[in-house]
Amino acid sequence: MPFDARQTDFHFSRLRRLTDAGDYQAVFASRCSVRGVYFQLYGNVRSGACARLGVVVAKRIMPSAVARNYCKRLAREVFRTQCAGWCDLDVI
């Protein structure tokens, strides 16, 4: 049976992304954060249709571009698969 991309939705749509600087500033200004061993999450509640994600990985923390991009892909994938219950939340 050939693979049919329409059967599985792996697309990370534009509606689920923080796209401009104003969105990022609003989340950072809310000062609501949680720090773990490897990640620090910032969140902001907003009125909207779905949760959105923005990813920031500092070159100072992770100098290798390959590692930074892998980290971003991993974060997006986890968000994409787990964000069903996160309505009206922006996360960085």
N, C-alpha and C positions, 0 to 999 in steps of 0.2 A: 504494500500500500504506500503510495507516494505521500510525502509530507505536505500538509496543507496549512499554510501560515494563518489562514483565517480561523482555524479551529482553536488556536491558542493566541491570546493577546499579550505579547511581550512588549508592546509599545509603551514608552514612557512619554505620555502626551504633554504638549505645551501647557495645558491647563493645570498640570501637576507640578510645574516648575516655577520657582521664583525667577523672574526674568530681568528686572531692572534694579538699579541701585536703590530706588525708593523703597522697594519691597524688602531688600536686605536691611536698610536703615531702620525700617519700622520694627523688624524682628529684633535687631540688636538693641534698639532703644527700649524695648519692653523689659529688658534685664531679667527675663525669666529663663534660667538655665539650669542644666544638670550636668555634672562632670563625672566622667568615668575614668577608667585607667587609660583607654586609648582614644576616646571621643569626648567632646563637649557639645551638648545639644542646646540650642537656643530655640525658644518657642514663643509664638504670639497667636492669640485667638483673634480671629477676624470674622466678618460676616461674608460668607461666600459659599460656593457650591461644594468644593472639595479641598482636601488637604494639599498643600504644596511644599516642595522640598527645594532647598538651595544647599549646595555643598561648597565649602571653603577648605582647602588644604594648603597650609603655608609651606612655601619652599624651604623656609628655615627649619621646619620640623621634619619634612620629608624631601630631601634634596633631589632624589631621582624622579624624573618625570614619569617614568614607567610605573613606579610605585604609587605616585600621586594619582595617576589615571586609574590604576587598578582599585585603589581605595575609593575613588569616586564612583566607579562602576558598581562596586560592592554595596556602597551606601544606597545608591539608586535602586538596586535590585531588592534589597531588604525593604526599603520604603515602598516600592511598587507592590510587593507581595503582602505587606502588613498594614497598609494605610487605610483599609476599608472602614475601620471604626474611628478614624481620626478626622471627622468632619470639622470644618472651619478652623483649621490649625495650620499655621506656617511654621516650618521647621528648618533650621540651618544646622 
